[in-house]
Amino acid sequence: MRTRILLSLAALPLIAQAQSVSLLNQGLNDAVRRAQLWGNVPATSSSFCVRPVNAVRALGFTDPYGFDAKYDFTEPGDDTLKALLPKYHYKDWVFVRATPILVRAQLNSHHDYGWQDGPMIPNKGMQTYINGGIYGRLLKGLIEFQYAPELVNAENRDLPAPGVRNLASGSDIPDRFGTDPYRRTCTGQSFIKINVDFLSVGFSTENVYWGPGYHAGLVMSENAPGMPHFTVESNKPLNTKWGSFEGQLVTGKMMASGYRWVVGPNPDGSSLPEVVRDPSRDSNFGYTPLFAECTIPFGCLDFLLG
């Protein structure tokens, strides 16, 4: 039985061009969705229930980080990105290019509000996010990698206290990340994967999104930093006579915030000075969920095991 499995894997084609678009690049993600709505890519190319979607393998894009013809904002002959995002390639064996530099600025004048902003924190005041790096593939796309670190700086000013919370519950929901200005660097939207036919296997710190919703995922989303994880995923739907199948299995470590209240908000509700750094909150724990999406002639089925 073991020999038959190895032989079947060896028979799969090894040429697999691939490239996905980061969940935190909202502009390109919306453009990829519109390309399917406008009919520039087949409606059955992806369910968008497991993201990031591989724009090359699943949707048929040639260059998702460039002015691809399938985007609705491109103009024929526009070569602006040739200067902004340089690339190098040698036949089909080596391809390397710069990824778009993504900069976000957020200003909250009163409450610490934020949503779908990755490693950015609930923050009163000014906060900035910067992401950029390189993408590459080797051996005709068999090996694919991206190094796109993230940098977050937040003013983290004092803020009005929220309503009463149950401190005894142990919930890791800090309203303020300490009392000092906040700074964080991480590997961000980085990965290294091996692509074989419709499957990709590798290690990643990317944000992952599961579910059909636009503003909220079922389990995984971009409302927090991506966690280091091992992934086995479909890079395009597996089409059969019973329907098309997409899915992802991840196993990794989810990390706590590292902050807690000492005694809770001020009695007068004026501020949250008691939120302090707590090394015991740096603990992490294993997490291994499985999500699969199946599109069949008479509907759609979602499976989540965790």
Buried (B, 14 or more C-beta within 10 A) or exposed (E): EEEEEEEEEEEEEEEBBBBBBBBBBBEBBEBBBBBBEEEBBEEEBBBBBBBBBBBBBBBBBEBBBBBBEBBEEBEEEEEEBEEEBEBEEEEEEEBBBBBBEBEBEBEBEEEBEBEBBBBBBBBBBBBBBBBBBBBBBBBBBBBBBBBBBBBBBBBBBEBBBEEEBEEEEEEEEBBBBBBEEBEBEBBBBBBEBBBBBBBBEBBBBBBBBBBEEEEEBBEBBBBBBBBBBEBBBBBBBBEEEEBBBBBBBBEBEEBBBBBBBEEBBEEEEEBBEBBBBBEEBEEEEEBEBBBBBBBEEEEEEBEEEE
